[in-house]
Amino acid sequence: MDLVDSSYLGAVALAGAVARALSRGLPPDWRLRLEAAAPADLPEGWLWLHAVSVGELVLAEGILAVLRDRGHHVHVTTGTANGMALLARRLPGWDGGTGRVTGGAFPLDDPEGLASFLKVPPGAFVSLETEIWPNLLRELEALGVPRCVVNGRLTRRSLGRGGPWMARAASRLTLVAARDAASAALFRELGAPRVELGGNLKADLPPPRSLHAGWAHLRRAWAASPVLVAGNTVEGEEEVVLGAWEAARARHPDLRLILAPRQPRRFPEAAALLAGRAFRRASEVWPQKAEAWEACDILLLDTLGDLASAYREGTLALVAGGWAWHGGHNPLEPVRWGLPTLVGPGFTNFEDLVVPLLEAGLVEVVPLERLSERTTELLDGASLRPAQAGKPVPYPEGLAGSLEKTVTILKNCLPPPR
């Protein structure tokens, strides 16, 4: 073990010891990882699929289904309390009665945290996007376990932050299936020995699950009204959305709004902003009659994993993250339902999706100063519920097929199913 490995191991072991000594006062995400343990009955050759939080868990659904259906036992881990909440909800459906899918928290990257996960070593480790843990990869390499990243995403900024620890960890990866050419080039620059282009798994997600039965009452109450769905708003964008919504109501007075902040920690902040308006929170008990929704103008979507399905209820979509931030969010979720979709100029993290969708006329990039005007224009004469046409919109050539390509790339890294 050289200086790079030993310095990381010393640092993470010290951090783990301190965290365990102070565990009662730590944030929930840290306590979750301190308590993480692998199931005692994992079979030999099990697959470890890691998705850091909510977005990555949703992204993992397609590849998880393929691995399960091929007979693999897959243990899914996540590193946040929000991820654990979604995992608890989705796990029964992901398993589908097969008994081959389990889930739990991701451990600290120190010897004590990893011990239970390596007692019966996995047949392969597969992580989503940019989850690169130096000590875990070192241990897995020593055990001869393949170490893979799928939908690999890397930016110049994260490359610069990594330092020698991240470079050493990347050099231990067996395979990276990168989501786009720019990420592939950066993984190679970081030192990953085998990098292939797998495409963006967001373009190959399974159809969203149906919303719960309470939505039927809202649907009846809002049936004759246009609905603006604003998803993944970041700090400062709720005000932007409300401004566009209120401006459009001057010409469309019955316009309703579904507002979905990106981060659960900001749900109370968004609710406070809506105080004094006719709104309801999706996390609260839903009225069981349509009449109760008729006086409601805004639904605050403060639940996890429902946004992709909620776009189906809309007339027009605003995909946020690009008006008060530079990263953007996934525009495919509303596009698949046929909704006219607006995004902001700051879509850096989703350029590989936005550019082809823009060229195909399936999204518009609208600067902040024109958002209210363009929202109003698109509502004029728009179909109330484009999704009711019943046919998902075909994506531009090159976006589809990423799941099949990624699974093919992974094939030689996976053990035979038991």
C-alpha positions as CSV (number, residue, x, y, z in Angstrom):
1,M,0.0,0.0,0.0
2,D,1.6,3.3,-1.1
3,L,1.2,6.8,0.2
4,V,-1.9,7.6,-1.8
5,D,-3.8,4.5,-0.5
6,S,-2.5,4.7,3.1
7,S,-3.3,8.4,3.4
8,Y,-6.9,7.9,2.3
9,L,-7.3,4.8,4.5
10,G,-6.0,6.7,7.5
11,A,-8.2,9.7,6.8
12,V,-11.4,7.7,6.3
13,A,-10.7,5.4,9.3
14,L,-10.2,8.5,11.5
15,A,-13.4,10.0,10.1
16,G,-15.3,6.8,10.8
17,A,-14.1,6.5,14.4
18,V,-15.0,10.1,15.1
19,A,-18.4,9.7,13.5
20,R,-19.2,6.6,15.5
21,A,-18.2,8.3,18.7
22,L,-20.5,11.3,17.9
23,S,-23.2,9.4,16.1
24,R,-26.1,10.8,18.1
25,G,-25.4,14.3,17.1
26,L,-24.8,13.6,13.4
27,P,-27.2,14.4,10.5
28,P,-29.6,11.6,9.4
29,D,-27.6,10.7,6.3
30,W,-24.4,10.1,8.3
31,R,-26.2,8.0,10.9
32,L,-27.8,6.0,8.1
33,R,-24.4,5.1,6.7
34,L,-23.0,4.4,10.1
35,E,-25.7,1.8,10.7
36,A,-25.5,0.3,7.2
37,A,-25.1,-3.5,7.1
38,A,-25.5,-6.1,4.3
39,P,-28.2,-8.7,4.7
40,A,-26.8,-11.9,6.4
41,D,-28.2,-14.2,3.8
42,L,-26.8,-12.7,0.6
43,P,-26.0,-15.6,-1.8
44,E,-22.6,-16.1,-3.4
45,G,-22.3,-14.0,-6.6
46,W,-24.8,-11.4,-5.5
47,L,-24.6,-8.1,-7.4
48,W,-24.1,-4.8,-5.6
49,L,-26.0,-2.0,-7.3
50,H,-25.4,1.5,-5.8
51,A,-27.4,4.6,-6.4
52,V,-26.5,7.5,-4.2
53,S,-30.0,9.1,-3.8
54,V,-33.5,9.5,-5.2
55,G,-32.6,10.5,-8.8
56,E,-30.1,7.7,-9.2
57,L,-32.5,5.2,-7.7
58,V,-35.1,6.1,-10.3
59,L,-32.4,5.9,-13.0
60,A,-31.4,2.4,-11.8
61,E,-34.9,0.9,-12.3
62,G,-34.4,-0.3,-15.9
63,I,-31.0,-1.9,-15.4
64,L,-32.2,-3.5,-12.1
65,A,-35.2,-5.1,-13.9
66,V,-32.9,-6.6,-16.5
67,L,-30.5,-8.1,-13.9
68,R,-33.4,-9.4,-11.8
69,D,-35.1,-11.0,-14.8
70,R,-31.8,-12.7,-15.8
71,G,-31.7,-14.5,-12.5
72,H,-29.2,-12.3,-10.5
73,H,-29.7,-11.5,-6.8
74,V,-29.3,-7.7,-6.7
75,H,-28.7,-5.8,-3.4
76,V,-29.4,-2.1,-4.0
77,T,-27.8,0.6,-1.7
78,T,-28.4,4.3,-1.3
79,G,-26.6,6.9,0.7
80,T,-29.4,9.3,1.9
81,A,-32.4,9.2,4.1
82,N,-34.5,10.4,1.1
83,G,-33.1,7.6,-1.0
84,M,-34.0,5.1,1.8
85,A,-37.6,6.4,1.9
86,L,-38.0,5.9,-1.9
87,L,-36.2,2.5,-1.7
88,A,-38.7,1.3,0.9
89,R,-41.6,2.3,-1.3
90,R,-40.2,0.9,-4.5
91,L,-38.5,-2.3,-3.3
92,P,-41.5,-4.6,-3.4
93,G,-42.3,-3.7,-7.0
94,W,-38.7,-4.0,-8.0
95,D,-38.5,-7.5,-6.5
96,G,-41.8,-8.5,-8.1
97,G,-42.2,-11.5,-5.8
98,T,-38.9,-13.1,-7.0
99,G,-37.0,-12.8,-3.8
100,R,-34.0,-11.7,-5.8
101,V,-34.0,-7.9,-4.9
102,T,-33.0,-6.5,-1.5
103,G,-32.0,-3.1,-0.5
104,G,-30.5,-0.9,2.3
105,A,-28.1,1.8,3.2
106,F,-24.6,2.3,1.7
107,P,-21.8,2.1,4.3
108,L,-19.0,4.4,5.3
109,D,-15.9,3.8,3.1
110,D,-13.8,2.5,6.0
111,P,-12.9,-1.1,7.0
112,E,-15.5,-1.3,9.7
113,G,-18.3,0.0,7.5
114,L,-17.4,-2.3,4.6
115,A,-16.9,-5.5,6.7
116,S,-20.4,-6.9,6.4
117,F,-20.6,-6.2,2.7
118,L,-17.4,-8.1,2.0
119,K,-18.0,-11.1,4.2
120,V,-19.7,-12.8,1.2
121,P,-18.1,-10.7,-1.6
122,P,-20.3,-9.6,-4.4
123,G,-20.0,-11.0,-7.9
124,A,-19.7,-7.5,-9.2
125,F,-20.2,-3.9,-8.0
126,V,-22.1,-1.5,-10.3
127,S,-22.6,2.2,-9.3
128,L,-24.6,4.9,-11.0
129,E,-23.0,8.1,-12.4
130,T,-20.1,9.3,-10.3
131,E,-20.0,7.1,-7.2
132,I,-16.3,6.4,-6.8
133,W,-15.2,5.2,-3.3
134,P,-11.4,4.6,-3.1
135,N,-11.3,2.2,-0.2
136,L,-14.2,0.1,-1.5
137,L,-12.7,-0.1,-4.9
138,R,-9.3,-1.1,-3.4
139,E,-10.9,-3.9,-1.4
140,L,-12.9,-5.2,-4.3
141,E,-9.9,-5.2,-6.6
142,A,-8.0,-7.3,-4.0
143,L,-10.9,-9.8,-4.0
144,G,-11.0,-9.9,-7.8
145,V,-14.5,-8.4,-7.9
146,P,-15.4,-6.4,-11.1
147,R,-16.0,-2.7,-10.4
148,C,-18.2,-0.8,-12.8
149,V,-19.8,2.6,-13.3
150,V,-22.8,2.9,-15.5
151,N,-24.4,6.2,-16.8
152,G,-21.0,7.6,-15.9
153,R,-21.1,11.3,-15.6
154,L,-18.1,13.5,-15.0
155,T,-17.6,17.3,-15.3
156,R,-14.4,19.3,-15.5
157,R,-15.3,20.8,-12.1
158,S,-15.6,17.4,-10.4
159,L,-12.5,16.2,-12.1
160,G,-10.5,19.1,-10.6
161,R,-11.9,18.4,-7.1
162,G,-10.9,14.8,-7.1
163,G,-7.2,14.9,-6.5
164,P,-4.9,11.8,-6.3
165,W,-7.4,9.8,-4.2
166,M,-10.1,10.0,-7.0
167,A,-7.5,9.3,-9.7
168,R,-6.3,6.2,-7.9
169,A,-9.9,5.0,-7.4
170,A,-10.7,5.6,-11.1
171,S,-7.6,3.6,-12.1
172,R,-9.2,0.6,-10.3
173,L,-12.4,0.7,-12.2
174,T,-12.9,-2.4,-14.4
175,L,-15.3,-0.5,-16.7
176,V,-17.1,2.8,-17.2
177,A,-20.1,3.0,-19.4
178,A,-20.2,6.8,-19.9
179,R,-23.5,8.6,-20.6
180,D,-22.0,11.0,-23.1
181,A,-18.8,11.6,-25.1
182,A,-17.6,14.5,-22.8
183,S,-17.9,12.4,-19.7
184,A,-16.1,9.5,-21.4
185,A,-13.2,11.8,-22.3
186,L,-12.9,13.0,-18.7
187,F,-13.1,9.5,-17.2
188,R,-10.2,8.6,-19.5
189,E,-8.3,11.7,-18.4
190,L,-8.9,10.7,-14.8
191,G,-7.3,7.4,-15.4
192,A,-10.1,4.9,-15.9
193,P,-8.6,2.1,-18.0
194,R,-11.7,1.0,-20.0
195,V,-14.3,3.6,-20.9
196,E,-17.1,3.0,-23.4
197,L,-20.1,5.1,-24.5
198,G,-23.3,3.6,-23.1
199,G,-25.6,6.5,-23.6
200,N,-27.9,8.2,-21.0
201,L,-30.1,5.8,-19.2
202,K,-32.6,8.6,-18.6
203,A,-33.7,8.1,-22.2
204,D,-34.6,4.5,-21.6
205,L,-36.5,4.6,-18.3
206,P,-39.6,2.4,-17.9
207,P,-42.9,4.2,-18.1
208,P,-43.7,6.0,-14.8
209,R,-45.9,4.2,-12.3
210,S,-49.5,5.3,-12.0
211,L,-50.3,7.9,-9.4
212,H,-52.3,6.9,-6.3
213,A,-56.2,6.8,-6.4
214,G,-56.5,10.3,-4.8
215,W,-55.4,11.9,-8.0
216,A,-58.6,10.8,-9.7
217,H,-60.5,13.5,-7.7
218,L,-58.0,16.2,-8.6
219,R,-58.3,15.1,-12.2
220,R,-62.0,15.6,-12.3
221,A,-61.9,18.9,-10.5
222,W,-59.3,20.3,-12.9
223,A,-60.6,18.6,-16.1
224,A,-61.5,21.8,-17.9
225,S,-58.5,23.8,-16.7
226,P,-55.0,24.1,-18.2
227,V,-52.3,22.9,-15.9
228,L,-48.7,24.2,-15.7
229,V,-46.3,21.6,-14.2
230,A,-43.1,23.1,-12.9
231,G,-40.6,20.4,-11.9
232,N,-37.3,20.3,-10.1
233,T,-37.2,23.9,-9.0
234,V,-34.1,25.1,-7.1
235,E,-33.7,28.0,-4.8
236,G,-35.0,31.2,-6.3
237,E,-37.0,29.4,-9.1
238,E,-40.3,29.0,-7.2
239,E,-40.6,32.8,-7.4
240,V,-39.8,32.6,-11.1
241,V,-42.5,30.0,-11.7
242,L,-45.1,31.8,-9.7
243,G,-44.4,35.0,-11.6
244,A,-44.9,33.1,-15.0
245,W,-48.0,31.4,-13.7
246,E,-49.6,34.6,-12.4
247,A,-48.8,36.5,-15.6
248,A,-50.4,33.7,-17.7
249,R,-53.5,33.7,-15.5
250,A,-54.2,37.2,-16.8
251,R,-55.2,35.5,-20.1
252,H,-56.0,32.0,-18.7
253,P,-57.7,32.7,-15.4
254,D,-58.4,29.0,-14.7
255,L,-54.8,28.0,-15.0
256,R,-53.7,25.6,-12.3
257,L,-50.1,24.8,-11.1
258,I,-48.3,21.7,-10.0
259,L,-45.0,22.8,-8.3
260,A,-42.3,20.3,-7.5
261,P,-39.1,21.6,-5.7
262,R,-36.0,19.5,-6.4
263,Q,-34.8,19.1,-2.8
264,P,-37.0,17.6,-0.1
265,R,-35.3,19.9,2.5
266,R,-36.9,22.8,0.6
267,F,-40.5,21.6,0.8
268,P,-41.3,23.7,3.9
269,E,-39.7,26.8,2.3
270,A,-41.9,26.3,-0.8
271,A,-45.0,25.8,1.3
272,A,-44.2,29.1,3.2
273,L,-43.9,30.9,-0.1
274,L,-47.4,29.7,-1.1
275,A,-49.0,30.8,2.1
276,G,-52.1,32.9,1.4
277,R,-52.7,31.2,-2.0
278,A,-55.2,28.4,-2.5
279,F,-52.8,25.4,-2.4
280,R,-52.5,21.9,-1.0
281,R,-49.5,19.7,-0.2
282,A,-49.3,16.3,-1.9
283,S,-47.8,14.9,1.3
284,E,-50.9,15.5,3.3
285,V,-54.2,13.5,3.3
286,W,-55.9,13.8,0.0
287,P,-59.6,14.8,-0.1
288,Q,-61.7,12.0,-1.4
289,K,-64.1,14.1,-3.5
290,A,-63.5,16.3,-6.5
291,E,-65.4,19.3,-4.9
292,A,-62.6,19.7,-2.4
293,W,-60.1,20.4,-5.2
294,E,-62.2,22.9,-7.2
295,A,-61.1,25.8,-5.0
296,C,-57.4,24.7,-5.1
297,D,-55.2,26.5,-7.6
298,I,-51.8,24.9,-6.7
299,L,-50.6,21.5,-5.8
300,L,-47.2,21.5,-4.0
301,L,-45.7,18.2,-5.0
302,D,-43.7,17.5,-1.9
303,T,-43.4,13.8,-2.3
304,L,-40.7,11.6,-3.7
305,G,-40.8,9.8,-7.1
306,D,-44.1,11.2,-8.4
307,L,-43.0,14.0,-10.7
308,A,-42.4,11.9,-13.8
309,S,-46.0,10.7,-13.5
310,A,-47.4,14.1,-12.6
311,Y,-46.2,15.6,-15.8
312,R,-48.9,13.4,-17.5
313,E,-51.5,15.7,-15.8
314,G,-50.2,18.8,-17.4
315,T,-50.8,21.1,-20.4
316,L,-47.3,22.7,-20.4
317,A,-44.1,21.9,-18.6
318,L,-41.4,24.1,-17.1
319,V,-38.3,22.0,-16.4
320,A,-36.4,24.1,-13.9
321,G,-32.8,24.1,-12.7
322,G,-31.7,26.4,-15.6
323,W,-33.1,29.8,-14.6
324,A,-31.5,30.3,-11.2
325,W,-28.8,27.6,-11.6
326,H,-26.5,26.4,-14.3
327,G,-27.2,22.6,-14.2
328,G,-30.7,22.0,-15.4
329,H,-32.8,18.9,-15.0
330,N,-34.2,16.0,-17.1
331,P,-36.5,17.3,-19.9
332,L,-37.4,13.8,-21.1
333,E,-40.0,13.3,-18.4
334,P,-42.6,15.7,-19.8
335,V,-41.5,15.3,-23.4
336,R,-42.4,11.6,-23.3
337,W,-46.1,12.7,-22.7
338,G,-46.1,15.1,-25.5
339,L,-46.1,18.3,-23.3
340,P,-44.7,21.5,-24.8
341,T,-41.6,21.8,-22.6
342,L,-39.6,24.9,-21.6
343,V,-36.1,24.8,-20.1
344,G,-33.7,27.6,-19.0
345,P,-30.4,28.5,-20.6
346,G,-28.4,26.8,-17.7
347,F,-28.8,23.2,-18.9
348,T,-25.1,22.2,-18.6
349,N,-25.6,18.9,-16.9
350,F,-28.2,17.7,-19.4
351,E,-26.7,19.1,-22.6
352,D,-26.6,15.6,-24.1
353,L,-30.4,15.4,-23.8
354,V,-31.4,19.0,-24.4
355,V,-29.5,19.6,-27.7
356,P,-31.1,16.7,-29.6
357,L,-34.5,17.5,-28.2
358,L,-34.0,21.1,-29.1
359,E,-33.0,20.2,-32.7
360,A,-36.1,17.9,-32.9
361,G,-38.4,20.8,-31.8
362,L,-39.4,18.9,-28.6
363,V,-38.1,21.5,-26.1
364,E,-37.5,25.3,-26.1
365,V,-34.8,27.1,-24.3
366,V,-36.3,30.3,-22.9
367,P,-34.4,33.0,-21.1
368,L,-35.7,34.2,-17.8
369,E,-36.9,37.6,-19.2
370,R,-39.2,35.8,-21.7
371,L,-40.5,33.0,-19.6
372,S,-43.8,34.7,-18.6
373,E,-44.5,35.8,-22.2
374,R,-43.7,32.4,-23.7
375,T,-45.7,30.5,-21.1
376,T,-48.7,32.5,-21.9
377,E,-48.2,32.2,-25.7
378,L,-48.0,28.4,-25.5
379,L,-51.1,28.1,-23.5
380,D,-53.1,29.8,-26.2
381,G,-54.9,27.0,-28.0
382,A,-52.9,24.3,-26.4
383,S,-54.3,20.8,-25.9
384,L,-55.4,20.5,-22.3
385,R,-53.9,17.1,-21.7
386,P,-51.5,16.0,-24.4
387,A,-50.8,12.8,-22.6
388,Q,-54.3,11.6,-23.3
389,A,-53.3,10.9,-26.9
390,G,-51.9,7.7,-25.4
391,K,-48.8,7.4,-27.5
392,P,-45.4,8.3,-26.0
393,V,-43.4,10.7,-28.2
394,P,-40.6,9.0,-30.0
395,Y,-37.2,10.4,-29.0
396,P,-34.7,11.6,-31.6
397,E,-32.4,9.0,-33.1
398,G,-29.5,8.3,-30.8
399,L,-31.2,8.8,-27.5
400,A,-33.1,5.5,-27.3
401,G,-31.3,2.2,-26.8
402,S,-29.0,3.2,-24.0
403,L,-30.3,0.5,-21.6
404,E,-29.6,-2.3,-24.1
405,K,-26.2,-0.9,-24.9
406,T,-25.2,-0.5,-21.3
407,V,-26.3,-4.1,-20.4
408,T,-24.3,-5.4,-23.4
409,I,-21.2,-3.4,-22.3
410,L,-21.6,-4.9,-18.7
411,K,-22.1,-8.4,-19.9
412,N,-18.5,-9.6,-19.5
413,C,-18.2,-8.1,-16.0
414,L,-21.1,-10.0,-14.5
415,P,-21.0,-13.5,-13.0
416,P,-23.4,-16.1,-14.3
417,P,-26.7,-15.8,-12.5
418,R,-27.3,-18.5,-9.8
